[in-house]
Amino acid sequence: MTNEIQAFSLLRSARRIGFVFSGGSSRCAFQVGVIETLAELGIRPSLCVGVSGGAWNAASVAAGTSHRIRHYWRAFMRMPHLDLGNLLRERTPFRFTELHRRTFRRYVGAHRLRSPEALPLFVGVTRLRDRAAVCIDARTVEDPFLLLLASNYLPPYYSRMPLIRGERYGDGGLSNNMPYEKAFAEGCDAVVLVTNKGEGEGGLFRNPAEPQHEIPSPWREKVVVIRPRHRLPVAFTERRWSVLSGIVEIGRLRAREVLLGESHLEITGVRGEPPVIGTLLAHFARARAFLVRFRSMA
């Protein structure tokens, strides 16, 4: 990885920058603060790549509405996410599909993603018939919202598999949580990779089978990774905006540390508690059950 001076210099001199946002559910609030700092420093992307929870942030940047991204998150988190009546409509008590539909329409919008001013947006998904990682151009699908929803699709939070161009897809984080290679394949000469796993937790999380990924050459020298110092002090399922706004601030200041060499340890040095082994096993079991289930249905 580049140091602070090299990182900022790389981005300032790059002709074409890609922003890549990994998944991480509520922890993707960290990315909101990073987006704000990048905008303040005048670092503009030529395209965006997003996976799972990070796909919504990528869509906001691509659509040119990232100046409203805090409002986007706050509106989503403040709406009730549980409704037993939804068991009859969608076979799940979680209302995330409807919550995403409402907030996406208001704060991003398919029409904005299709406009000539929008940036290219690529969304990472897992193809269910062979479990392959795929990046799909949102401009090439009939409904970009369904593509974003597919990248987040993980039971029991969702129950209806989106159908994209005749294929079934699921959560992109199960196959490739940070497809930075896609940005280079599309002509970028520098990439900002924003991910939520802390430096103190080891290597980068690519997928459940590769939780300690190291970026190889020649990409390593062209990727600026912005991630927390330590494990974020927030659960994946956190919905209280009063808590998540603090995670946004960690992201905002951490980006300044990485790019400008500033120090904000009183904020960015906060450590979250490591998960108990049962929680980790539950995540892996859920991921495995997801792939097994949908492989048989694809």
N, C-alpha and C positions, 0 to 999 in steps of 0.2 A: 504494500500500500504506500501511497505517497504521504509525505509529511505535510504539515499545514501550508507552508509556503508553496510547495510543489503542487498541492491539491488545488489551491486557488488559481495558481498560474496556469495549470493544465486546463481548467474550465474557462478561464478568461481568454485563452488562446485557441480553444477548440472551435472548429468550424461548424460542427454538428454534434449537439449534446443530447443524449437520451436519459430520461428520468425513469428509473425502475423502482417500483414499489412492491415489496413483498407482502404476503398475507400475515395475519396475526390477530384477527378479530378486533376487539376493543383496543388492543395495544397499538393498532394502526393510528391512534390519536397522536402518537409520537411523530408520525409523518406529517401531520398538519402543521406543527411548529417548524419542521424542517422546510416545508414548502414556503412558509411565510418568510423565513430567513433567506432562502434562495432568491425569492422575488425581490426582497430588500436589497440584496447584493447585485441585482441585475443579471443573474444567471438564468438564461431562458433556454428551455428545451426545444428541440426540433421534433421530438416524438416522445410518447409515454408508453411504458409497459407496466401493467398492473396484474396482480394475482390476488384472488380471494378478497379479503378485506381491503387490501391496498388498491384493488381495481377501482373502487369508488373514488379514491383520492386521485388516481391517475386520470379517471374520466373528468373530474372537475378541472384539473390542470389542462387537459386536452381541449376541453370545451371553452376555456377562457373564463371560468367562473371561480377560480381558486381564491379570489378576494372575498368570497362569501363562504369559504369552506368551514370556518368555525360555526357559522349559522347552520350550515348543512348538518354537521355533526350534532349540534345541540338540538336541532329540531328532531332528528332521528331518535336520539337517546331519550327525549322527553315524552315521546308517544308511547302509550301502553303496548307492551310486546307480548302479553299473554291474554288469550281469550278462549275460554272453553268452547264457545260456539264455533270457533274455527276448526274444531275437531270434525264437525259435520261438513264444513266447506273444503278443507284441505287436509284432513286427517292428521293434524298436529295442532297443539294449543298455541304454538308460536306464530306470531303475525309478521314475521320478518319480511316475507314477500310483499305484503301490502305496505309495510313501512318503507321498504326500499322503493317501491313503485311511486309512492307519494312524494318522497323527498327527492328522488332522482328526477322526476318530472319538474319539480320546482327549482332545484338547484343545479341541475346539469341539463337534461333534456336531449332527447334523440335528435331534435332539429338542430341543436347547437353542434353536436358531434358530426353532423352531416354538412355543416356550413363550410364554405371555402376557407374561412378564417381558422377553423379548428385544426389542431395538430393531429397527426396520425396516432391512433390509440390501438395498442395490441394487448389482448387479454389472455392470460395464461389459464388453461383449463386442463383437466385430465380426461382423455377420451376413454370411455368406459369399456368399450369392446376389447381393448388391448392394454389399458392402463398407461397409455403413452402420454407424455407431456406435449401439449400443442399450444401454439400462440396464434390467435385468430385476429385478423384486422377487423375492428369494429365497423369500419366503413363498408365492409363487404357482406354484412349480414342484414337481414330484413329488419330485425328489432335489436338494437344494441343493448337495450335493457335486459333482454333474456340472456344475452351473452355474459353480461356482468353477473347476473343472477346465477348462471351456471357455474361460474368460477367460485362462487360462495356456497354451492350446493352441498350440504352435509347434513344428513339426518341426525337427530330428530328435528332440527331447526327448520328444515324444509322437507316437503313430502312429494312434490311433483317435479320430476326431472325435466329440465328444459330441453327441447329438441332444436338443435341448431344445424341447419342444412342437412337434415336427415340423420344426424348423429346425436347420441346422448353423451353429455359431458357432465363432469362433477368438479368438485373443489380443486383448483389448480395447485394448491399447496401440498397436495398428496403426491404429486409427481415432480414438480419443479417450482419451488417457492420463490425463486429469484432468477428468472430467465434473462440475465444480462446479455447473453450471447445474441439474443434476438435484436437488441439495439445495435450491436455491431454489424449484424447481418444486413440491417437496413441502412447502413452507411454512416453510422455515428463514429466519431473518432475519440469520444470521451463519454463516460457514463457516470451518472450519480446513482448509486445503489442505496436506497433507503430501506433499512430492515430493522427489526425490533428486538432481536436477540442481543443481549449485552456482551461487550467485549470480555468481561470477566467470566462469561459462560462458555468461552472457547470459540471454535470456528463457527462459520455461518451455517444456518439451518437451510438445507436445500430440499430435503424430504425426510420422511421417517427413517428411511434406509441410509441416509447420508446427512446426519445431524451436525457434522463437523467439517463442512466443506471449506476448502481453501481455493481461492481463485487462481488458476494457473496462468502462466505467461502464454501468449503475449498480452492477454487481457488485463492482467494484474496491474501493469503500469499505466493503464488507461482508465481504471475504475477508481472513483472516489467513494468509499463506503462511509455512510453516516449512520451510526447506530448508537444505542445507549452505552454508557460506561459499564453499567451493571444491569442485572435483571431488573426490568421495570417493576415498580411497586404497585402493580395493578393486575387483576385477574383478567383472563381472556374474555370473560362474560360480563365485565363491569359495565354498568349502564348509567351510573350517576355522573352527570355532567360536572358537578362540583369536584369530583375525583379526576375525571378525564381531562378537564381543563389544566390541571397540574401536569399531566403527561404531555400535553401540547407544549407547555412552557419548557419542559425538559428537552423536547425536540428542538424548539426554537434556539435555546442556548447551546445545546450540544452541536448544532450545525455551525454556530459561530466559533465554537472551540475547534472543530475539525478544519474549518476553512480559514479562520483568521488567527488561530493560536490563542484566543482569549481563554480565560479560566473562570468557570462558574461552578466550582465544586460544591458550593452550598446548595445548589439545585441539582446539577447533573450527577453529583456523587451519591445521591440517595440510592439505597439498595433494597430490592424487593426480597421477600423470603423465598427460598428455593421450594419448588413443589414437592409434596410428599410423594413417595414412590407409587402410591395408589393412584394419584392423579395422573402421573406419567403413564402408568399401565393402562388407565382408562382411555387416554388419548390414542395410544397405539392400538388398543382393541377396537376403538370406534373407527379408526382409519382402516384397519384391516377388514372389519365387518362391512364398511362402506364399499370397498373395492370388490370383495367377494360377492356381496349382494347384487351390485349393479353389473358385474361381469356376467352373471347368470341371466340378467334381464336385458342386457344389450343385444 
